[in-house]
Amino acid sequence: GGFRRRLAQGSGGDGTRTLAVVNEREPDRMSASAAANVLITHDVGLHARPSVKFTKLAKSFAAEVEVALAANGPWFDAKSIVKVMAAKAPKGTLLYIRARGDGAGEAVEALVDLVQRDFDEDADHARSA
């Protein structure tokens, strides 16, 4: 089917998306890091199926990826289904995402896009409670 991409500036968004890529030159740290925040607009929030999709996508990147429900944390491993589901982030939550290492920018951008697409669950809305 056709792949639809909805940006934050589009009809459903409020333009809160921020994406920053920073190159750090510190020893003992991987060179690339990225961070962003995105508003959860999916009706059920970051729960069962959305959590699985989120962690599966995070695992597809080599970078270390973390998420938080506040800018100052606490931060938890975005590749851990148990930790992501435990966050129970409801609709309307601003989700903070950061990554460090190889492919950090791509990882953050892909996860932001997934959240903005309501975890690709538009087709499932009729079934969800």
C-alpha positions in Angstrom: 0.0 0.0 0.0 1.0 3.6 -0.1 3.3 4.9 2.5 1.9 8.1 4.1 4.2 10.4 6.1 2.6 13.0 8.4 4.9 15.7 9.7 4.4 17.6 13.0 3.7 20.8 11.0 0.8 18.9 9.3 -2.8 18.8 10.2 -2.4 16.7 13.4 0.7 18.2 14.8 1.5 21.3 16.8 5.1 21.8 15.6 6.8 20.6 18.8 9.3 18.4 17.0 12.9 19.3 17.6 15.8 17.4 16.3 19.4 18.2 17.1 22.5 16.3 16.1 25.7 17.0 18.0 29.2 15.7 17.4 31.0 15.2 20.7 34.8 14.9 20.7 35.2 13.5 24.1 37.4 10.5 24.8 35.6 7.4 26.2 32.4 8.4 24.4 31.1 7.5 21.0 31.2 10.4 18.6 27.7 11.0 17.5 24.7 11.9 19.6 21.2 13.1 18.9 18.1 14.1 20.8 14.5 15.0 20.1 11.1 15.1 21.7 7.7 14.2 20.2 4.1 14.4 21.3 2.3 11.0 21.6 -1.0 11.4 19.7 -2.0 7.8 19.5 -5.2 7.1 21.4 -3.9 4.4 23.7 -0.4 6.0 24.1 2.7 3.9 24.3 1.1 0.6 25.4 1.3 -3.0 24.2 1.5 -3.0 20.4 3.0 0.5 20.1 5.7 -0.5 22.7 6.6 -3.6 20.7 7.0 -1.5 17.5 9.0 1.2 19.3 11.5 -1.2 20.9 11.8 -3.3 17.7 12.7 -0.2 15.7 15.1 1.0 18.4 16.8 -2.4 18.3 17.4 -2.1 14.6 20.0 0.6 15.2 23.5 0.1 16.6 23.3 3.3 18.7 22.4 3.3 22.4 18.9 4.7 22.5 17.1 6.0 25.6 13.7 7.5 26.3 12.2 9.6 29.1 8.9 11.3 30.0 10.7 14.4 31.2 13.7 16.4 29.9 15.7 15.6 33.1 14.8 11.9 33.1 14.8 9.4 34.4 16.1 7.9 31.2 15.5 4.2 30.3 16.6 1.8 27.6 14.4 2.2 24.5 15.4 -1.3 23.4 13.8 -2.9 26.6 10.2 -3.8 26.0 9.7 -4.2 29.8 11.0 -0.7 30.6 9.1 1.0 27.7 5.8 -0.7 28.6 6.4 0.1 32.3 6.5 3.8 31.4 2.8 3.7 30.5 3.0 7.0 28.5 -0.5 8.1 27.7 -1.8 10.1 24.8 -0.6 13.7 25.2 2.8 12.8 26.7 5.8 14.5 25.4 8.3 11.7 24.8 12.0 12.5 25.0 14.3 10.4 22.9 18.1 10.5 22.8 20.7 8.3 21.1 24.5 8.0 21.2 26.8 6.1 18.8 26.7 4.8 15.3 23.5 6.0 13.5 22.3 8.1 16.5 20.6 10.7 14.3 18.9 8.2 12.1 17.6 6.3 15.2 16.1 9.4 16.8 14.5 10.5 13.5 13.0 7.1 12.8 11.5 6.8 16.3 10.1 10.3 16.2 8.5 9.5 12.8 7.1 6.2 14.2 5.4 8.1 17.1 4.1 10.8 14.7 2.6 8.1 12.5 0.7 6.8 15.6 2.8 3.6 15.5 1.3 2.8 12.1 -1.9 1.7 13.8 -4.4 3.8 11.8 -5.8 0.6 10.3 -6.2 -0.9 13.8 -8.2 2.0 15.4 -11.5 0.4 14.7 -10.5 -2.6 16.9 -8.8 -0.8 19.7 -10.8 0.1 22.8 
